[in-house]
Amino acid sequence: MHSALVRVQNVFGFFTTVAFCTAIIVALSVTVIPQIPAASLELRNVQVVKGRPNYSSNKKQEYALIRFDLDADLTSLFNWNTKQIFVWVTVAYPSKRPNEPLSQAIIWDAIISSESQKNPSTPFTLYSYYTTPSKSTLKSKRLSKSKKEAAIESAPGLIRLRNSKPKYQITDISGLLSATSNATLELGWNVQPWIGALTWTMREGSSWGRWMGIKGGRSQAFDMPSLKVKGVNQEAVKGYGKPEKAAEASPIVK
């Protein structure tokens, strides 16, 4: 007759086997869900300034500030196994040496959480559900939300940025950025699931099963302006028409 310890070990072994098989099924099940991300990325303004890009810099060098417009629909990347998506915008430009790969630097990033990540179901949330205030209190709180919050789309994965400021200015290891040609802005992401492997950006034209590469997500090529004392507006950018009046960024990231 088995002892109590042996029975506990058998039950625990059976539980871990079932949990492991369930995790594999969940991780593989998302491959049958179509993914069709799309984005439009356009340059609005670029400035090249010489100075200290941050407080930790001990020398003056050239750095660039880039404003952009971004419209992205990444809702198809969200499913029952998506925890969050890390999204970023990079600027890519030729390196100073012809044999080296393109130089890339991130100018903006954001984390988009899924609904299950924002509102997790735990014993604590169940307790708070039964101890929530009255409906009148909740209604007053909802009415006190700002108009900006009310304008955010309900589906996660929609990004709307207008004349957005960069989070990070870019520098080059050579210390020179002015008059750099053939630079482009590119959108990228990393899907972080609850269970399974991380997945990265699939470029336009690529596919894997029912997963399609992003449609768009890259700006037209532009040239960095020459170094000047004042910022250079859109007139210094090739192929971008008339300059528009500067406006405040109105981000909507959900």
Disulfide bonds with the S-S distance in Angstrom:
none
